[in-house]
């Protein structure tokens, strides 16, 4: 089981700054396509955005899609300070 950080912001926001090792999967892509096959439903997933609102929507959607270990990391600064 891996710990995966997902930045749910748009790609231009991710390009400006992001958590090291985070992958960028924008919220609209998660809502329409889910996650790539290499991410297991049992992996530890931390989603984040600028304020925490998009990441909370993503967290709830991923839980509905069967991902059992999803946390809203709120934002980059929060993750990096913990």
N, C-alpha and C positions, 0 to 999 in steps of 0.2 A: 504494500500500500504506500503510495507516494503522497507528499504534500504538494499541492499545486496552487499557485497564486494566479488568479485570473483578474486582469484589469478589464472591466466591462465598459470603459469609456470608448469614445470614438478613436480611430487610429491616430488622428492628428493630435489628440490630447495625450495619448500614450507616447507618441513620438517626442513630445515636449519633456516628459519625465515619467518614470514609472519605477516600481519596485524591481530590484535586481532579480532576475530569473522569472519574473512574471510574464505570462503570455497575454496577448491582447485578443479578447473575443468580445466585441461590442454587444451590448444588451440586445439590440434588435436581432442580431445573429443567433444569440442564445434562445430568444423567444421563438424564432422560426425554425432553426436547425438543431438546437440542442448543442451538445459538446462533441468534439471529435472522438472517434472510436477509441483512441489510445488512452482516454481518460475513463477510468473504471467508475462504476456507480458506488464503489466502496472506498475510492481514494479520498484523502482529506483535501477538501477544496476550500480555499479562502477567496472570496470575491470582494473586489473593492472598486471604488470610483472616487470622485472628488469629495462628495458630501456624505455618501452612504445611502442615498435614496435609490439610485439605479442598482447598486449592489444588493439592496434589500429585495428589490423586485426580482433580480436574477436569483437570489438565494431561494425565494419562495418558488419560482418557476422550476429550478433544478430539483428541489424537494419533490414537487409534483411529478417531475420526469423520472423519479426513482433514485436520485443521488442522495445517499443517506447521511453523509458527513459534510455538510456545507455550512460555512460560517461567513457572516458579513464582517469583513475586516474593516469596514467603514471607509477609510481613505489611506493613502500612502504614508502620510506622516504617522498615523496611528500604528500601522503595521511596523514601520521602521523603529518606533519608539518602544515596542514590546518585544 
